[in-house]
Amino acid sequence: MADGGALAMQIDRVGEQTAKAARALGWLPAYAWQLLVRRPQRGRPAHLVVALADHFEPSIVPERPSDYASADEQERRLDRWCRMYPHVVDALRDADGYPFRHTYFYPAEQYDKALIDRLAEHCHAGWGEIDIHLHHGLDGPDTPANLRRVLCDFRDALDARRCLPRWNGEDQARYAFVHGNWTLANSGDGRLCGVDEEMQILAETGCYADFTLPSAPNRAQVRKINALYECARPLNERAPHRQGRDLRVGRPPTTFPLIVQGPLGLSFVRGRRSLPRLENAALTTPHPPTMRRLHLWKRAAITVAGRPDWLFIKLHCHGMDPRDEDAMLGAPLRHFLRQLVAEPRVHFVTAREMVNIALAACDGRDGNPGDYRDYRLRLSSPSR
């Protein structure tokens, strides 16, 4: 009987693991369909609108994920970054004269005035913008009240440093968001979040777009992939971004935050008998940016429907992870950027600028997407 009970428990565990794997791979049918129906545009090359969402954590200790680096170490890391980064990218500019910039999604729960002051100075000099990143629900489910408080406090701290935009330059401060645990709107089966109505709270506190996705291979990955869209389910329910209305020319969005996804798919290496590798647009030292990966990102064909010649490529990284310094500041990045800027229609944008360009497309604007960087969401001080 005991052996039978143990066998039953083992079968249950296998069944649970299989179910989790099925949920994590639920996006594959959509990907297969997109490979069939999304074809590269013929004729003139497309405009590439490229943004980098940096999950920027000066405190990161890779070998001890639950620990924080000392305050002195965080200050040293950030100062070094702010000194080195301009030298790496300054000479490699896009079709509009902009350098490759990061949107620094800084963890709200790790707010440090001195570090934010230094990063804001770096951004005001033209090297990027700051937005909100949050890890929560780590030690148990978060509460709506606490989530709202943390978001509002950090939003106001960034706004005081003129880091956040306003709609048409007016109204309350707006921000973009990244969920630090991937489990946006409690999409991880209740783990590492705990707030079903997170999307509603984001909307009410000024969030205009979420840049978390793709989260694969995390089980929080939704089945809708390679898209720019509005949530189609009520914002106060769990994971309303599971379904959505694609952004489309002639139909300005009305439900915010928008969902801005990066490319997700599979990378097949010719001539090798190995399983395909997940391509989720993460930049790391083992997988730096390359022109081959760019081909896959373009193949995802993330657009505003009706404007197929504007391709949106949202990448992501952990810029402060010491293991990824080569991909962030080294020869692989410089080599990639040198090849990329040789193409005539590349536009390096921040998260805010990417959303502005998408909004302009929805309103029927055409021509050079770089002309719409400040279309609706405008900073009080220039970011160039």
N, C-alpha and C positions, 0 to 999 in steps of 0.2 A: 504493500500500500504506500509505504514511504517512497519507494522508487517511482511508483506511478504518480505520486504528487509532485516529485521533483521533475519528472518528465513533463507533466502538465505545465509547471511553472516555466520550464525551458521553452516549451512550445509557445506559451504566452509571450515570453520575452522576444522570441524570434518574430512572432506576429506583430508585436509592437514596433520592433525595429524595421520590419518590412513596410508597415504603414507609414512610419516616419520617412523612410526612403522614398516611398511613393509620393508623399506630400512634397518633399524637397525637389522631386523631378517632375512635378505636375506641369511645369512650363514646357516640357519637351514637345507635346503635340502642337502647341502654338508655334514653336520654333520650326518644326517640320513644315507646317503650313506656310509660314513666312518665307521659307526657302523656295517654295514653289511659286508664290504669288508676287514677291517683291523682287523686281528685276532692276539692275542698274539702268539709270537714265542714259539714253543715247544722245549724241550731239555734244553740246557745250558741257564742260565739266561743272559739277555742282559746287556751290559754296559750302565750305566746311566750317561750321560754327563749333569751336572746340573749347570746352571748359574743364577745369580740374577741381573737383571737390576734395579738399584735403582734410581728412579727419585728423586735425592738428592737435597733438597731445604732447606738449613739452615734458609732461610727467611720466611718459611711458617707460616701463622697465620690462623689456620683452621676456626675460627669463623668469620674471615674477609678476604676472599680469595683475595681481591684486594689490601690488605695492605702487607707491609713487616715488619718483626720483626726488632728491632733496631740492629745496628752494634754490640753493646756489647752483646746482646742476641744471635745473630748468632755465635759470637766467643765462647760464653759460651757453646752453644749447640754442636758445632763442637769439642771443646776441650774435653767435656765430652764423646762424642761418641768415639773419638780416644783413650781415656783412657780405656773405658769400653769394647769396642768390642773385643779386643784381649783376654780378660779374659773369655769372653763368649764362644768363638769358638776354642781357641788354643788347647785344649785337644781332640777335636773331629775332626779327620783328615780322609781324604779319602784313597782310595787304593794306591795312589801314595805319600801319606804323606802331602797333601795340606789341609789347613783349608778351611772352607766355607767362600768365599770372595764375596764382593760386587763389581760390576762395578758401580762406582759413576758417573752417568750421571748428570753433574753439569750445571745449567742454564747459557748459554752464556751471556744472557742479564743482568745477575746479577753478572758479574765478579767482584771479590774482591781479590786483590793480596794477602793480608794476609791470607784469608781463603784458597785460592788455595795452597799457600805455605804449610800451615798446613796439608791439605788433601794430597798433594803430598808426604810429609814426611811419613804420615800414609801408603800410598800405597807403597812407596819404601821399607818400612819395611816388606812388604809381605801380607798386609791385603786387597788388592784390586787394582783396576786400575781406572783411570779417563777417561771419554769420554764426548761427547757433547750432551747437552739437550737444547732445545730452545722453549720458548713461544714467539710467534710473531703474528702480525695481531690482537692484542687485541683491539686497538682503531680505527681500520680501516684496510683495506688490506695492507699488507706489499708490498714492491717493490723488484724485483730481485736484484737490485744494493745494497740495504740495507741488504738483506739476505746474499748476498755474502760477504759483508764487515764484518758483525758480525761473520759469520762462520770463515773467514780467520783470523780475529783478535784473536778469542778465540783459534783456532787451533794453531796459532803461540805461544800464551802464554803458552799453555800446552806443546807444543814441546820444548820450552825453558827450561822447568823443566823436560825434558826427560820422559814425561808421555805418549807419543804417539809412535806407531811403524812405521816401514817402511817395504815395500815389499822386502823380502829377505835382510833386513837390509840396503837397499839403497833407492834412489828416494826420493820423498817428504813425509812429515809426513802424516799418514793415521789416520782415526778415525771412531768410530761407533757413531750412532746417535739415539736419541729419540725425537720425536716431542712432546713438552710439552702439546699441546692441543689436541693430538690424531689425528689431521687433516692433516696427512702426505700428501704432494703434493696437498694441497688444496682439500682434499677429503671430507671436511665438507660443501659442497655446498657453498663455498666461504667465510665461516666464520672462524675466528681464524687462518688465514694463509694468503691467497690472492695471493700466487705465484704458478701458475699452473706448471711452470718449476722447481719447487723445487728439484725434483729428479735429474735433469740434473745438477743443481748447486751443489748439494751434490757430485755427481760423479766428477765434475771438481775441487772441492776443497779437494778431497782426502777421501771421505767417502767410506768405503769398505762394510758396512752393516748397515741396519736399524733394530732397535730392538723395534719399537713402538708397533707392533701388538702382541696380539689382543687388539683392542680398544673398543670392545663391553662392555657395552651396548650403547656406543656412536654411533651415526648414521654414523660416518666415517668408521665403520667396513666394510671391503670388504668381498665378498662372498667366496673367496679362503681362507681356514683356515687350521691350523695344518700342516704347510709346511715350507720347506726351499727352496727358489726359486729365479730365476732371473726374473726381470720384462720383460714381453713379449710385452709391448707396448712402443712406443717412450718415452724416458725419459723427453722430453720437453712438454708433454701433461699432463693434469690434471690426477692425480691418476693412473699412469701407472702400479702400483702394483695390480690393479684390476685383471689382468691376468698375469700368469707367467709360466715359465718352471721349473719344480721341479729339484733340484740338483740330479745328478745321477752318479753312479760309471762309470768311463770310459768317462765322458764328463765334463772336467773342465769348470767352468763358465767363461764367457767372458763379461757379463754385470754387472757392479757394480753401486750402492750398491746392495748387496744381501739383500733379505728380510728374516729375521730370526724371525719366529713367535713362541709365546708360546702357550701352550694348550688352547683350547677353546671348551666348550661343556656344558652339563647340568648335574647337580648332583641330583639324585633321592634318597630320603630318604625312605627306606623300612618301611612299616607299617604306614606311615603318609599320610593323605589325603590332602596334600598341593601341590602347584605348584612346579615344579622342580626349583632349584636355579642355576643361571648362574655360571659356573666355568670358570674363565678367568685367573687363576694362579696368582691373586693378593694376597699378604700376608698382612693381616691387623689383628688388635686385635680381631674383631668379627670373623674373618676367618683365623686363624693361619695355618701354615703348619702342616699337619697330615699325617699319613700313609694311611688313607682312601683317602685323596686328592691325595697322590702320586699314588695310583692305577688309579685314573682318568687321571692324567698327563701321566702315562705310556700308558694308553688305547688310548690316542690321537695318539700314534705311529708316532711321528715326527722323520723322518729319512732321510738320503740320500738314494734314491732308489738304491737297490742292496746291501745295507749294513744294513739289518734289525736288526742286533744285537747291533747297536749303536743307542740308543735312546737319543734324544736331548730334554731337559726339560728347557725352558727358563721361569723363574718366574719374577715377578716384584713387586716393593713395593715403598713406599715413606718413606724412612728411617728416615727423620727428622720430620715427622709428630708426634707431641707429643701424639696423640691418639693411635698410633701404637707401642709405645715403648715396650709393653709386647711381641708383635709378633716379634720385632726386637732384643730385648736383654733379654727377660724374660724366664720363665720356659717353655712355649710352644715351643719356638725355641730350647732350649737345649734338651728337651725331644724328639723332632722330629729328631734332628741331631744324638742323641745317638742311636736311632733306625735305622736311615739311614746308618750310618757308619758300622753297624753290617753286612750289605750286602756287599759281596766281590767285587763288580764291580761298585762302585760309584766313580765318578770323579768330584770334585768341580772345576769349571773353571770360568774364566772371559769371558766377551763378545768376546774379541779378541781371546782367546784360543778356544772358541766354534767355531768360524769361521775357525780357523786354522784346527781344527779336521774335520770339514765338508769338507774343501778343500782337506785334506789328503784322505778322503773317496772318493771324486770325482776322485782322482788320483789313486784309486785302493789300497790304503794302508789298511792293516788289523792288527789284533792283538790287542794290548792295545791302545785305543784311547788317553790315557794320554801321550803317547810318542810323540804326535804331537802338543803339546801346542804351540810350537814356529815354526810351519811348514813353514809358509810363512811370516806372519806379526810378526816382531821381535822388541822388545824394545831394546833401547840402554843400559838400565840398568836392572838387574834381578828384577822380580816382586814377587819372592818367599821370 
